[in-house]
Amino acid sequence: MLAGKLHGLAQQALEGGNKALLKAYVGLGQLGVYNNGFTLGTGIRFFTSAFETAWAPFYYATAKQPDAKTVFAKMTTYGVAVLTLLVAGTVAVSRDVILVMLTPDYLGAVPVVPLIAVGMAAQGVYLLTSIGLNLTSRTRYYPVATFAAAAVGLGAGFVLMPRLGMTGAAIAFAASGVTQATVAFFLARYFYPIEYEAGRIVRVVACGVLAALAALWLPPALPPLAALGLRVVLTVGTFAALLSLSGFFRRSERAFIVELAMRLRKRAAVLPETNAD
């Protein structure tokens, strides 16, 4: 109970402190641009919120199985893969989304988006890798990670916002998310050691960076809506191709993907016949 209150207090201090710093060091014009960039970067939250709802029941049930830690390691790899793809896609389409939904006046938010997306992805990693604290009833250590994140976020904001404005605010947000995930990861691993698939995770992140860069190489002269669609396709296609070429997918995973593709193809073939009847 006390741990939950402390966790909430640290979270409120971080959010409230960031808002105060933003008002003090970022002008009203930049603040509007930053808020739009922040909203675009936090689109990843739709995934993390949905995932969080299903994750806790899953890992509590799985913890009773003898191969639980192996399952958790694989799930973390897959989770990081999804988060990486979401970050890559967000970065790739940020300029086009701003031009489609807003006006060129808000293009100053483009440098902010990758940093906000990284901060949000770090919160997803936090959900994935801090489960050892719950499984071992060490939830009293959660506030340690949250207070560390608040200290880093507010400290970075205080130093960077006067110099870098909204970019400094975005860096502070990303730093706080990474700090929270890192501290919670080491605490959870101390009480509940899990051998994560570090090599595969590194490959996932590298492929995500390359996929985003590939999408950004499209000519900027393209119409924003057309560019948006092309960048999405290019990001996903490049990411999947690079993962495959890097040997990321294991034999069992390749077999599952082929089987899933065949099922989807059969279902797509059945639908026209059903509609005809």
Secondary structure, DSSP 8 states (H G I E B T S, - for coil): -HHHHHHHHHHHHHHHHHHHHHHHHS-HHHHHHHHHHHHHHGGGHHHHHHHHHHHHHHHHHHTTSTTHHHHHHHHHHHHHHHHHHHHHHHHHHHHHHHHHHS-GGGGGGTTHHHHHHHHHHHHHHHHHH-HHHHHTT-GGGHHHHHHHHHHHHHHHHHHHHHHHTHHHHHHHHHHHHHHHHHHHHHHHHHHS-----HHHHHHHHHHHHHHHHHHHTS-TTS-HHHHHHHHHHHHHHHHHHHHHHTT-S-HHHHHHHHHHHHHHHHHHHHHHHHHH-
